[in-house]
Amino acid sequence: MKLDKSSIMSKFKDPKFRYDGLYTFITILAVVTVVLLNVAAKMCTDKFSLEFDITKNKAFSLTQDSVDYLSKLDKQIEITVLNSQENFVANGDYFSQANSVINEYSKYNDKISVKYADLEQNPGLKSSYGEDELSDNGIIVKCVDNGRYKILSANDIFDVQQSYMGMNIASSKAEQTMTSAIIGVISDEKIKITMLTGFEEMSSDSFTRMLKNNNYDVVSKSLLTDDIDEDSNLSIIYAPARDFDDEALSKIKEYLKNKGNFGKNIICFINPYQSNAEKLNSLLSDWGIEAQHGIVLETDPSKVFASNNFFNTLTDYVSMTYTEKLKSQSIPVAIPISRPIKILNEEKVETLLEFSESSCVMPEDADEKWNISDSKIKGPIPAMVLSTEKKEGSDEKSTFTLVGSVTAVDSGMLSRSSLNNSSYFLNFLSLIAGRKEEVVNIESKSLTGQSIGMNAQSSAILGIVFAVALPVIVIIAGIWVFIMRRRNN
């Protein structure tokens, strides 16, 4: 077959052919550009955090505290999620949020790696960690440089609360737990806290979990059978229901004196329902303080954190020593159902938190006829105090801290992002215990009622763009293409 060159050349000169060719070229170019952009975007998201978190509290992102810490991290960290990624996320919205947070770490520091390992398909993992218990959906945070690791359970990364419907996740503390775990596995500092038991103490599970998640070595010692460890500089009396006996009282006193060397600290959380505590009261008296009878209530509705419950009392900061690292001093600490504290020796006792001037105390024996005006104790009332005893001729000292109610550190108070309880007590513990390593305080993130977090004007503009502007642009583009093709034909 003989090619007709003049026919071929005439085709190239035909305007319709040129325009069709141009449209074809533009279409191919657009497809190639989209493919290349997708490839580039995938490479970037693997390396950098390019996702947009439009939740109001940035629940799926890392806070600046974590980002700043990760920028200084120079050790190899390996994060292993004990499930497949698909199954982990399938557990619900909070697991999906935790998964997003976990993967953020490797995007901010290339020394951090994240992998997923189903325990059934990787039975060797259990033997690798000896007696440590591994469970589905748990997380192993390991420092490759020194071999130290920390095993987290699902209960560690979420605030789990009990209700009449059973257990439910109230909020996520994935970032707080993960960042603290990384700090813990690379740090050589290990501070021991001793929980003193033996006298029907209330459950300290939530408080103890918070301590462990923030890299404290928490041990339990019964005052009935054990001595308090000498290498523990901080011990906790956690709401005993029964009064101490003479032997227990003697052990506490000897611990605080530390053979005349001092340097020991005790924090006592009062059980508001403990009625007879003669021995405990004598110990408090030695330190210049008294836990009085009755329950503090607040007459000002703005000073409670739940409406119509005037025993859910908020406190004011008095001493600023332990508030410097708080993100906001405008967020209060709550100490509900609290016993009033009386200072007996103002020279050695400092008020840290107090109830407002509008607070008062309802006596234990109050009947239905009792009225607020009948209260004999009125605010301001100390809610948390610190007593100090120094070694003569030395800077060494022992301290005794009294908190009006153990409710200040129960799960409900520690998990509330609207309160500073968790951050305040972590900062206080860090300073009292003489901790040197960095403490990161990150509030729990709730997914309930999440919104994009824009005002009405922004919402209206966005609606106009998507509902009007984009369709109009598409229609105009279609009309232009139609006219051009008709003109060329």
Phi, psi and omega in degrees: 000130184268127179284135178264100184299322182294326178292319180295316180296324180294327177298317179294332181276345180294121181304321180299320180295318181295317180292320177297321178295320179297316178298320179296318180296317180296320179296313179298317180298319180296317179296315180297319180297316179298317179297314180295321178296320178296319178296315180296320180296319179296318179296321182290317181292334175290331184260322185236162178271097182250007178282153181251121179263108184259010174289149187297323182260016178052051186292337185258008182239166174272143176285167181296330178301312180292318180300316179297318179294317181295330180295338181259356184288127182237015179245153182282123180242133179243120179253123180241118176269126187274064174181167171289154181298321181298314181289325180298312182292328183293350180288348178139178185300320183291326176291324177296319177297315179298321179298317178298316180297315181302317182287344176294330185298317182289340180282336181262348178206120184285359174275354179256130177239148179236130176221162182241138183217111176288127184298326180292324181272350179230065183297338180294341181297319182297319179289333181293334183250020170055237185276352180293134185276122176255141180222158178304140180072006172284173182223133175253123175250117187232136172268114184293329184294320183245355177082356180285147181214163176224133181255125181248142174258172178300327178295336180284331185262355178231152170272105183259127182238150179265132175227179180294344178267001180112199181279138177214153180275121181270325181195169181252134173240034184301315183292314179303315183291317182292315180296318178296322179296319178296316177301318184293319185284341179262349184270145175269349183280131178222108181259128182266134174241129182255123174271117183274125186233183175115353184230045175057054179289153175290162181296130180248023186304310183295317179294316179296320179297320178299317179297313181295320179294340177255026167071028170269145175270102187262125178235160180241133179228128178276126178291348178283329187233339188242156167270157178281131183303133180291334182274007176258114182273352182222127178232152184240127168263112191249084170052062176291143177273332179255154179284154178292157169263178184298322182293317179296318179299320179295320180296319180294316180295316179296322179298314182292327177282331174052049179057032179086000182266345181056210178081017179243157184221141175230137171245126182246119174262120184287140168273110186295345182261001178282120186266315184249112183216062184298314182293315178298318179297324178292324177295315179298320181298322177301331181261012173079025181222161180216134172267106184280167179276159180103175180234135180286135173230161185244130180269348179262116182301335180283353182255016174236156183258000174219130185296149176064015174229096187278005173266350176276068192278137173265156181242164175252146176283132178251302176273129181270359182300324187253017180244358187300325184265004176288141180295326179212123177277358176276347176272125188275169170255132180259137173228085183284159176046056187259144169283145175285143179252139177241133179270123180264335182225096185289344180287328184250352184247133179242134176276127179262315178228147178215155174279154190289175178295338181271006178273162175205181185237130174266123182293157182297329184262020181296136178254188184295338181276351183295140181234152180306324180294345179277351184298133180269343179243120181236157184290165001287144183236127178302135179248334178209126184230156179235122178251137185235137175232122185260150173287132184299129179073020183212162176272352180295139182212156170244151182231152175228118181251134179241128177246132189299337179203143178291343179299342179300334183236028174277173188299323181296321180284320183291334184266352182281116180288344179278357179239158180262013187304309182299309182296317183297311184289329175293318177296318180297313179300318181299316181288318180296320183279354180071036182289139181256328183289159184294139175247124180252121179253112182235125184290153176293150182247123177263142177261000182287127176066030180293142177227168181293332175082048177234158180277177185297322181296314179297321180296319180295318180297316180297320179296318179296318181299311185279326185272334185239301189300309182298313177300321179297317179299316180297318180296315179299317179298320179294318179297319181297315179298319180297315181296316181298319180292321177295319180296320182287334178282000000 
